[in-house]
Amino acid sequence: MGFFRNAYKNIADARQRQADRFVNGALSRMDDESLKSLGKSRAELRRNSSSSFML
């Protein structure tokens, strides 16, 4: 059962990263005042978007 558990975990992790990129892109199009009301900042969005991927 370990193979299927690992495969499911890898798929779920990949989908989470994809969702995070989508949300980060949508938030980056908002103005600074709206971001501030959500408790986010441009610097935080830049930090979150600069994740490295292994090829």
PDB file of N, H, CA, C and O in Angstrom:
ATOM      1  N   MET A   1       0.813  -1.193   0.000  1.00  0.00           N
ATOM      2  CA  MET A   1       0.000   0.000   0.000  1.00  0.00           C
ATOM      3  C   MET A   1       0.859   1.260   0.000  1.00  0.00           C
ATOM      4  O   MET A   1       0.355   2.339  -0.312  1.00  0.00           O
ATOM      5  N   GLY A   2       2.133   1.151   0.340  1.00  0.00           N
ATOM      6  H   GLY A   2       2.542   0.275   0.594  1.00  0.00           H
ATOM      7  CA  GLY A   2       3.014   2.300   0.416  1.00  0.00           C
ATOM      8  C   GLY A   2       3.164   3.034  -0.904  1.00  0.00           C
ATOM      9  O   GLY A   2       3.248   4.262  -0.927  1.00  0.00           O
ATOM     10  N   PHE A   3       3.199   2.282  -2.022  1.00  0.00           N
ATOM     11  H   PHE A   3       3.131   1.284  -2.003  1.00  0.00           H
ATOM     12  CA  PHE A   3       3.351   2.904  -3.328  1.00  0.00           C
ATOM     13  C   PHE A   3       2.185   3.846  -3.622  1.00  0.00           C
ATOM     14  O   PHE A   3       2.400   4.981  -4.048  1.00  0.00           O
ATOM     15  N   PHE A   4       0.965   3.389  -3.401  1.00  0.00           N
ATOM     16  H   PHE A   4       0.791   2.467  -3.054  1.00  0.00           H
ATOM     17  CA  PHE A   4      -0.207   4.201  -3.688  1.00  0.00           C
ATOM     18  C   PHE A   4      -0.314   5.400  -2.751  1.00  0.00           C
ATOM     19  O   PHE A   4      -0.741   6.481  -3.157  1.00  0.00           O
ATOM     20  N   ARG A   5       0.071   5.201  -1.515  1.00  0.00           N
ATOM     21  H   ARG A   5       0.418   4.323  -1.185  1.00  0.00           H
ATOM     22  CA  ARG A   5       0.054   6.301  -0.559  1.00  0.00           C
ATOM     23  C   ARG A   5       1.036   7.395  -0.985  1.00  0.00           C
ATOM     24  O   ARG A   5       0.707   8.580  -0.952  1.00  0.00           O
ATOM     25  N   ASN A   6       2.243   6.989  -1.384  1.00  0.00           N
ATOM     26  H   ASN A   6       2.511   6.026  -1.411  1.00  0.00           H
ATOM     27  CA  ASN A   6       3.248   7.954  -1.845  1.00  0.00           C
ATOM     28  C   ASN A   6       2.805   8.642  -3.130  1.00  0.00           C
ATOM     29  O   ASN A   6       2.986   9.850  -3.286  1.00  0.00           O
ATOM     30  N   ALA A   7       2.225   7.877  -4.047  1.00  0.00           N
ATOM     31  H   ALA A   7       2.078   6.896  -3.921  1.00  0.00           H
ATOM     32  CA  ALA A   7       1.751   8.460  -5.301  1.00  0.00           C
ATOM     33  C   ALA A   7       0.655   9.487  -5.020  1.00  0.00           C
ATOM     34  O   ALA A   7       0.670  10.577  -5.592  1.00  0.00           O
ATOM     35  N   TYR A   8      -0.279   9.155  -4.160  1.00  0.00           N
ATOM     36  H   TYR A   8      -0.291   8.269  -3.696  1.00  0.00           H
ATOM     37  CA  TYR A   8      -1.356  10.084  -3.822  1.00  0.00           C
ATOM     38  C   TYR A   8      -0.795  11.333  -3.152  1.00  0.00           C
ATOM     39  O   TYR A   8      -1.219  12.446  -3.462  1.00  0.00           O
ATOM     40  N   LYS A   9       0.151  11.160  -2.241  1.00  0.00           N
ATOM     41  H   LYS A   9       0.496  10.255  -1.989  1.00  0.00           H
ATOM     42  CA  LYS A   9       0.763  12.298  -1.555  1.00  0.00           C
ATOM     43  C   LYS A   9       1.471  13.206  -2.551  1.00  0.00           C
ATOM     44  O   LYS A   9       1.346  14.427  -2.466  1.00  0.00           O
ATOM     45  N   ASN A  10       2.211  12.629  -3.495  1.00  0.00           N
ATOM     46  H   ASN A  10       2.312  11.637  -3.564  1.00  0.00           H
ATOM     47  CA  ASN A  10       2.914  13.423  -4.498  1.00  0.00           C
ATOM     48  C   ASN A  10       1.943  14.199  -5.385  1.00  0.00           C
ATOM     49  O   ASN A  10       2.186  15.361  -5.712  1.00  0.00           O
ATOM     50  N   ILE A  11       0.858  13.563  -5.767  1.00  0.00           N
ATOM     51  H   ILE A  11       0.660  12.620  -5.501  1.00  0.00           H
ATOM     52  CA  ILE A  11      -0.156  14.240  -6.588  1.00  0.00           C
ATOM     53  C   ILE A  11      -0.811  15.365  -5.798  1.00  0.00           C
ATOM     54  O   ILE A  11      -0.998  16.464  -6.320  1.00  0.00           O
ATOM     55  N   ALA A  12      -1.157  15.100  -4.558  1.00  0.00           N
ATOM     56  H   ALA A  12      -1.005  14.207  -4.134  1.00  0.00           H
ATOM     57  CA  ALA A  12      -1.786  16.127  -3.718  1.00  0.00           C
ATOM     58  C   ALA A  12      -0.836  17.306  -3.492  1.00  0.00           C
ATOM     59  O   ALA A  12      -1.266  18.459  -3.520  1.00  0.00           O
ATOM     60  N   ASP A  13       0.435  17.029  -3.271  1.00  0.00           N
ATOM     61  H   ASP A  13       0.784  16.092  -3.248  1.00  0.00           H
ATOM     62  CA  ASP A  13       1.428  18.097  -3.080  1.00  0.00           C
ATOM     63  C   ASP A  13       1.576  18.938  -4.348  1.00  0.00           C
ATOM     64  O   ASP A  13       1.663  20.163  -4.276  1.00  0.00           O
ATOM     65  N   ALA A  14       1.604  18.284  -5.499  1.00  0.00           N
ATOM     66  H   ALA A  14       1.533  17.289  -5.558  1.00  0.00           H
ATOM     67  CA  ALA A  14       1.733  19.008  -6.768  1.00  0.00           C
ATOM     68  C   ALA A  14       0.516  19.894  -7.010  1.00  0.00           C
ATOM     69  O   ALA A  14       0.654  21.026  -7.475  1.00  0.00           O
ATOM     70  N   ARG A  15      -0.666  19.390  -6.699  1.00  0.00           N
ATOM     71  H   ARG A  15      -0.778  18.471  -6.321  1.00  0.00           H
ATOM     72  CA  ARG A  15      -1.887  20.187  -6.882  1.00  0.00           C
ATOM     73  C   ARG A  15      -1.908  21.371  -5.914  1.00  0.00           C
ATOM     74  O   ARG A  15      -2.385  22.450  -6.267  1.00  0.00           O
ATOM     75  N   GLN A  16      -1.395  21.178  -4.704  1.00  0.00           N
ATOM     76  H   GLN A  16      -1.008  20.302  -4.418  1.00  0.00           H
ATOM     77  CA  GLN A  16      -1.336  22.275  -3.736  1.00  0.00           C
ATOM     78  C   GLN A  16      -0.397  23.368  -4.227  1.00  0.00           C
ATOM     79  O   GLN A  16      -0.716  24.553  -4.124  1.00  0.00           O
ATOM     80  N   ARG A  17       0.758  22.980  -4.758  1.00  0.00           N
ATOM     81  H   ARG A  17       1.017  22.018  -4.842  1.00  0.00           H
ATOM     82  CA  ARG A  17       1.688  23.978  -5.308  1.00  0.00           C
ATOM     83  C   ARG A  17       1.056  24.723  -6.479  1.00  0.00           C
ATOM     84  O   ARG A  17       1.243  25.931  -6.621  1.00  0.00           O
ATOM     85  N   GLN A  18       0.306  24.004  -7.321  1.00  0.00           N
ATOM     86  H   GLN A  18       0.154  23.023  -7.206  1.00  0.00           H
ATOM     87  CA  GLN A  18      -0.365  24.631  -8.456  1.00  0.00           C
ATOM     88  C   GLN A  18      -1.414  25.626  -7.964  1.00  0.00           C
ATOM     89  O   GLN A  18      -1.518  26.728  -8.503  1.00  0.00           O
ATOM     90  N   ALA A  19      -2.179  25.260  -6.964  1.00  0.00           N
ATOM     91  H   ALA A  19      -2.095  24.365  -6.525  1.00  0.00           H
ATOM     92  CA  ALA A  19      -3.190  26.164  -6.404  1.00  0.00           C
ATOM     93  C   ALA A  19      -2.534  27.386  -5.766  1.00  0.00           C
ATOM     94  O   ALA A  19      -3.032  28.504  -5.901  1.00  0.00           O
ATOM     95  N   ASP A  20      -1.421  27.173  -5.072  1.00  0.00           N
ATOM     96  H   ASP A  20      -1.017  26.265  -4.961  1.00  0.00           H
ATOM     97  CA  ASP A  20      -0.702  28.296  -4.451  1.00  0.00           C
ATOM     98  C   ASP A  20      -0.212  29.279  -5.506  1.00  0.00           C
ATOM     99  O   ASP A  20      -0.298  30.491  -5.309  1.00  0.00           O
ATOM    100  N   ARG A  21       0.305  28.766  -6.636  1.00  0.00           N
ATOM    101  H   ARG A  21       0.375  27.781  -6.796  1.00  0.00           H
ATOM    102  CA  ARG A  21       0.764  29.653  -7.716  1.00  0.00           C
ATOM    103  C   ARG A  21      -0.404  30.438  -8.299  1.00  0.00           C
ATOM    104  O   ARG A  21      -0.267  31.626  -8.591  1.00  0.00           O
ATOM    105  N   PHE A  22      -1.553  29.785  -8.471  1.00  0.00           N
ATOM    106  H   PHE A  22      -1.664  28.820  -8.234  1.00  0.00           H
ATOM    107  CA  PHE A  22      -2.727  30.454  -9.013  1.00  0.00           C
ATOM    108  C   PHE A  22      -3.192  31.575  -8.086  1.00  0.00           C
ATOM    109  O   PHE A  22      -3.455  32.689  -8.540  1.00  0.00           O
ATOM    110  N   VAL A  23      -3.292  31.289  -6.807  1.00  0.00           N
ATOM    111  H   VAL A  23      -3.078  30.384  -6.438  1.00  0.00           H
ATOM    112  CA  VAL A  23      -3.740  32.284  -5.826  1.00  0.00           C
ATOM    113  C   VAL A  23      -2.738  33.426  -5.739  1.00  0.00           C
ATOM    114  O   VAL A  23      -3.125  34.592  -5.666  1.00  0.00           O
ATOM    115  N   ASN A  24      -1.449  33.091  -5.748  1.00  0.00           N
ATOM    116  H   ASN A  24      -1.134  32.144  -5.807  1.00  0.00           H
ATOM    117  CA  ASN A  24      -0.415  34.119  -5.681  1.00  0.00           C
ATOM    118  C   ASN A  24      -0.511  35.048  -6.897  1.00  0.00           C
ATOM    119  O   ASN A  24      -0.344  36.260  -6.764  1.00  0.00           O
ATOM    120  N   GLY A  25      -0.775  34.490  -8.068  1.00  0.00           N
ATOM    121  H   GLY A  25      -0.910  33.505  -8.177  1.00  0.00           H
ATOM    122  CA  GLY A  25      -0.935  35.297  -9.274  1.00  0.00           C
ATOM    123  C   GLY A  25      -2.147  36.209  -9.188  1.00  0.00           C
ATOM    124  O   GLY A  25      -2.088  37.370  -9.591  1.00  0.00           O
ATOM    125  N   ALA A  26      -3.246  35.681  -8.662  1.00  0.00           N
ATOM    126  H   ALA A  26      -3.293  34.737  -8.334  1.00  0.00           H
ATOM    127  CA  ALA A  26      -4.451  36.501  -8.517  1.00  0.00           C
ATOM    128  C   ALA A  26      -4.239  37.613  -7.497  1.00  0.00           C
ATOM    129  O   ALA A  26      -4.682  38.742  -7.710  1.00  0.00           O
ATOM    130  N   LEU A  27      -3.570  37.308  -6.396  1.00  0.00           N
ATOM    131  H   LEU A  27      -3.211  36.391  -6.223  1.00  0.00           H
ATOM    132  CA  LEU A  27      -3.308  38.322  -5.383  1.00  0.00           C
ATOM    133  C   LEU A  27      -2.357  39.399  -5.897  1.00  0.00           C
ATOM    134  O   LEU A  27      -2.474  40.564  -5.516  1.00  0.00           O
ATOM    135  N   SER A  28      -1.423  39.018  -6.752  1.00  0.00           N
ATOM    136  H   SER A  28      -1.328  38.072  -7.061  1.00  0.00           H
ATOM    137  CA  SER A  28      -0.451  39.998  -7.242  1.00  0.00           C
ATOM    138  C   SER A  28      -1.098  41.037  -8.156  1.00  0.00           C
ATOM    139  O   SER A  28      -0.520  42.097  -8.394  1.00  0.00           O
ATOM    140  N   ARG A  29      -2.282  40.742  -8.664  1.00  0.00           N
ATOM    141  H   ARG A  29      -2.751  39.881  -8.471  1.00  0.00           H
ATOM    142  CA  ARG A  29      -2.991  41.706  -9.509  1.00  0.00           C
ATOM    143  C   ARG A  29      -3.845  42.682  -8.696  1.00  0.00           C
ATOM    144  O   ARG A  29      -4.438  43.603  -9.257  1.00  0.00           O
ATOM    145  N   MET A  30      -3.908  42.483  -7.391  1.00  0.00           N
ATOM    146  H   MET A  30      -3.427  41.734  -6.935  1.00  0.00           H
ATOM    147  CA  MET A  30      -4.693  43.366  -6.531  1.00  0.00           C
ATOM    148  C   MET A  30      -3.878  44.598  -6.156  1.00  0.00           C
ATOM    149  O   MET A  30      -2.648  44.575  -6.185  1.00  0.00           O
ATOM    150  N   ASP A  31      -4.576  45.669  -5.806  1.00  0.00           N
ATOM    151  H   ASP A  31      -5.576  45.688  -5.782  1.00  0.00           H
ATOM    152  CA  ASP A  31      -3.870  46.881  -5.379  1.00  0.00           C
ATOM    153  C   ASP A  31      -3.364  46.700  -3.945  1.00  0.00           C
ATOM    154  O   ASP A  31      -3.796  45.799  -3.224  1.00  0.00           O
ATOM    155  N   ASP A  32      -2.441  47.574  -3.554  1.00  0.00           N
ATOM    156  H   ASP A  32      -2.090  48.305  -4.139  1.00  0.00           H
ATOM    157  CA  ASP A  32      -1.778  47.442  -2.252  1.00  0.00           C
ATOM    158  C   ASP A  32      -2.750  47.556  -1.083  1.00  0.00           C
ATOM    159  O   ASP A  32      -2.589  46.871  -0.073  1.00  0.00           O
ATOM    160  N   GLU A  33      -3.745  48.405  -1.212  1.00  0.00           N
ATOM    161  H   GLU A  33      -3.876  48.961  -2.033  1.00  0.00           H
ATOM    162  CA  GLU A  33      -4.717  48.578  -0.124  1.00  0.00           C
ATOM    163  C   GLU A  33      -5.537  47.307   0.095  1.00  0.00           C
ATOM    164  O   GLU A  33      -5.800  46.920   1.234  1.00  0.00           O
ATOM    165  N   SER A  34      -5.937  46.665  -0.994  1.00  0.00           N
ATOM    166  H   SER A  34      -5.724  46.980  -1.919  1.00  0.00           H
ATOM    167  CA  SER A  34      -6.690  45.410  -0.876  1.00  0.00           C
ATOM    168  C   SER A  34      -5.822  44.313  -0.272  1.00  0.00           C
ATOM    169  O   SER A  34      -6.286  43.531   0.559  1.00  0.00           O
ATOM    170  N   LEU A  35      -4.562  44.260  -0.693  1.00  0.00           N
ATOM    171  H   LEU A  35      -4.186  44.896  -1.367  1.00  0.00           H
ATOM    172  CA  LEU A  35      -3.647  43.275  -0.119  1.00  0.00           C
ATOM    173  C   LEU A  35      -3.478  43.498   1.379  1.00  0.00           C
ATOM    174  O   LEU A  35      -3.470  42.549   2.164  1.00  0.00           O
ATOM    175  N   LYS A  36      -3.343  44.766   1.762  1.00  0.00           N
ATOM    176  H   LYS A  36      -3.350  45.536   1.124  1.00  0.00           H
ATOM    177  CA  LYS A  36      -3.163  45.086   3.175  1.00  0.00           C
ATOM    178  C   LYS A  36      -4.381  44.648   3.987  1.00  0.00           C
ATOM    179  O   LYS A  36      -4.239  44.165   5.110  1.00  0.00           O
ATOM    180  N   SER A  37      -5.585  44.816   3.415  1.00  0.00           N
ATOM    181  H   SER A  37      -5.700  45.208   2.502  1.00  0.00           H
ATOM    182  CA  SER A  37      -6.790  44.410   4.134  1.00  0.00           C
ATOM    183  C   SER A  37      -6.856  42.890   4.315  1.00  0.00           C
ATOM    184  O   SER A  37      -7.516  42.400   5.231  1.00  0.00           O
ATOM    185  N   LEU A  38      -6.175  42.154   3.445  1.00  0.00           N
ATOM    186  H   LEU A  38      -5.639  42.552   2.701  1.00  0.00           H
ATOM    187  CA  LEU A  38      -6.123  40.691   3.565  1.00  0.00           C
ATOM    188  C   LEU A  38      -4.952  40.215   4.417  1.00  0.00           C
ATOM    189  O   LEU A  38      -4.808  39.021   4.678  1.00  0.00           O
ATOM    190  N   GLY A  39      -4.117  41.163   4.848  1.00  0.00           N
ATOM    191  H   GLY A  39      -4.234  42.133   4.635  1.00  0.00           H
ATOM    192  CA  GLY A  39      -2.965  40.800   5.662  1.00  0.00           C
ATOM    193  C   GLY A  39      -1.783  40.316   4.845  1.00  0.00           C
ATOM    194  O   GLY A  39      -0.927  39.592   5.354  1.00  0.00           O
ATOM    195  N   LYS A  40      -1.729  40.712   3.581  1.00  0.00           N
ATOM    196  H   LYS A  40      -2.424  41.300   3.168  1.00  0.00           H
ATOM    197  CA  LYS A  40      -0.636  40.317   2.692  1.00  0.00           C
ATOM    198  C   LYS A  40       0.144  41.551   2.270  1.00  0.00           C
ATOM    199  O   LYS A  40      -0.323  42.677   2.441  1.00  0.00           O
ATOM    200  N   SER A  41       1.333  41.340   1.719  1.00  0.00           N
ATOM    201  H   SER A  41       1.713  40.425   1.580  1.00  0.00           H
ATOM    202  CA  SER A  41       2.138  42.441   1.197  1.00  0.00           C
ATOM    203  C   SER A  41       2.773  42.001  -0.112  1.00  0.00           C
ATOM    204  O   SER A  41       2.871  40.807  -0.395  1.00  0.00           O
ATOM    205  N   ARG A  42       3.202  42.972  -0.904  1.00  0.00           N
ATOM    206  H   ARG A  42       3.123  43.942  -0.674  1.00  0.00           H
ATOM    207  CA  ARG A  42       3.880  42.662  -2.173  1.00  0.00           C
ATOM    208  C   ARG A  42       5.161  41.868  -1.916  1.00  0.00           C
ATOM    209  O   ARG A  42       5.472  40.929  -2.649  1.00  0.00           O
ATOM    210  N   ALA A  43       5.895  42.245  -0.880  1.00  0.00           N
ATOM    211  H   ALA A  43       5.642  43.008  -0.285  1.00  0.00           H
ATOM    212  CA  ALA A  43       7.140  41.541  -0.570  1.00  0.00           C
ATOM    213  C   ALA A  43       6.867  40.069  -0.246  1.00  0.00           C
ATOM    214  O   ALA A  43       7.616  39.188  -0.668  1.00  0.00           O
ATOM    215  N   GLU A  44       5.803  39.812   0.496  1.00  0.00           N
ATOM    216  H   GLU A  44       5.195  40.528   0.838  1.00  0.00           H
ATOM    217  CA  GLU A  44       5.446  38.431   0.833  1.00  0.00           C
ATOM    218  C   GLU A  44       5.068  37.649  -0.421  1.00  0.00           C
ATOM    219  O   GLU A  44       5.441  36.484  -0.562  1.00  0.00           O
ATOM    220  N   LEU A  45       4.329  38.285  -1.334  1.00  0.00           N
ATOM    221  H   LEU A  45       4.026  39.231  -1.219  1.00  0.00           H
ATOM    222  CA  LEU A  45       3.958  37.623  -2.581  1.00  0.00           C
ATOM    223  C   LEU A  45       5.201  37.301  -3.411  1.00  0.00           C
ATOM    224  O   LEU A  45       5.292  36.227  -4.006  1.00  0.00           O
ATOM    225  N   ARG A  46       6.155  38.231  -3.452  1.00  0.00           N
ATOM    226  H   ARG A  46       6.081  39.104  -2.969  1.00  0.00           H
ATOM    227  CA  ARG A  46       7.393  37.982  -4.198  1.00  0.00           C
ATOM    228  C   ARG A  46       8.181  36.836  -3.578  1.00  0.00           C
ATOM    229  O   ARG A  46       8.730  35.997  -4.291  1.00  0.00           O
ATOM    230  N   ARG A  47       8.235  36.800  -2.252  1.00  0.00           N
ATOM    231  H   ARG A  47       7.789  37.482  -1.672  1.00  0.00           H
ATOM    232  CA  ARG A  47       8.952  35.707  -1.575  1.00  0.00           C
ATOM    233  C   ARG A  47       8.310  34.360  -1.889  1.00  0.00           C
ATOM    234  O   ARG A  47       9.005  33.377  -2.146  1.00  0.00           O
ATOM    235  N   ASN A  48       6.988  34.323  -1.867  1.00  0.00           N
ATOM    236  H   ASN A  48       6.424  35.122  -1.658  1.00  0.00           H
ATOM    237  CA  ASN A  48       6.287  33.062  -2.112  1.00  0.00           C
ATOM    238  C   ASN A  48       6.362  32.619  -3.560  1.00  0.00           C
ATOM    239  O   ASN A  48       6.280  31.423  -3.840  1.00  0.00           O
ATOM    240  N   SER A  49       6.515  33.556  -4.490  1.00  0.00           N
ATOM    241  H   SER A  49       6.582  34.528  -4.262  1.00  0.00           H
ATOM    242  CA  SER A  49       6.544  33.189  -5.891  1.00  0.00           C
ATOM    243  C   SER A  49       7.923  32.744  -6.340  1.00  0.00           C
ATOM    244  O   SER A  49       8.057  32.134  -7.401  1.00  0.00           O
ATOM    245  N   SER A  50       8.945  33.036  -5.561  1.00  0.00           N
ATOM    246  H   SER A  50       8.836  33.532  -4.699  1.00  0.00           H
ATOM    247  CA  SER A  50      10.307  32.686  -5.977  1.00  0.00           C
ATOM    248  C   SER A  50      10.734  31.359  -5.379  1.00  0.00           C
ATOM    249  O   SER A  50      11.805  31.254  -4.782  1.00  0.00           O
ATOM    250  N   SER A  51       9.908  30.363  -5.538  1.00  0.00           N
ATOM    251  H   SER A  51       9.037  30.448  -6.023  1.00  0.00           H
ATOM    252  CA  SER A  51      10.288  29.033  -5.048  1.00  0.00           C
ATOM    253  C   SER A  51      11.073  28.315  -6.128  1.00  0.00           C
ATOM    254  O   SER A  51      10.811  28.487  -7.319  1.00  0.00           O
ATOM    255  N   SER A  52      12.022  27.521  -5.714  1.00  0.00           N
ATOM    256  H   SER A  52      12.235  27.381  -4.747  1.00  0.00           H
ATOM    257  CA  SER A  52      12.856  26.807  -6.684  1.00  0.00           C
ATOM    258  C   SER A  52      12.293  25.418  -6.918  1.00  0.00           C
ATOM    259  O   SER A  52      11.757  24.785  -6.009  1.00  0.00           O
ATOM    260  N   PHE A  53      12.422  24.964  -8.137  1.00  0.00           N
ATOM    261  H   PHE A  53      12.858  25.478  -8.876  1.00  0.00           H
ATOM    262  CA  PHE A  53      11.942  23.637  -8.514  1.00  0.00           C
ATOM    263  C   PHE A  53      13.116  22.825  -8.997  1.00  0.00           C
ATOM    264  O   PHE A  53      13.974  23.321  -9.727  1.00  0.00           O
ATOM    265  N   MET A  54      13.150  21.580  -8.589  1.00  0.00           N
ATOM    266  H   MET A  54      12.452  21.176  -7.996  1.00  0.00           H
ATOM    267  CA  MET A  54      14.199  20.686  -9.062  1.00  0.00           C
ATOM    268  C   MET A  54      13.749  20.054 -10.363  1.00  0.00           C
ATOM    269  O   MET A  54      12.610  19.603 -10.488  1.00  0.00           O
ATOM    270  N   LEU A  55      14.642  20.025 -11.318  1.00  0.00           N
ATOM    271  H   LEU A  55      15.567  20.391 -11.216  1.00  0.00           H
ATOM    272  CA  LEU A  55      14.322  19.416 -12.608  1.00  0.00           C
ATOM    273  C   LEU A  55      14.944  18.047 -12.729  1.00  0.00           C
ATOM    274  O   LEU A  55      14.780  17.383 -13.753  1.00  0.00           O
TER     275      LEU A  55
END
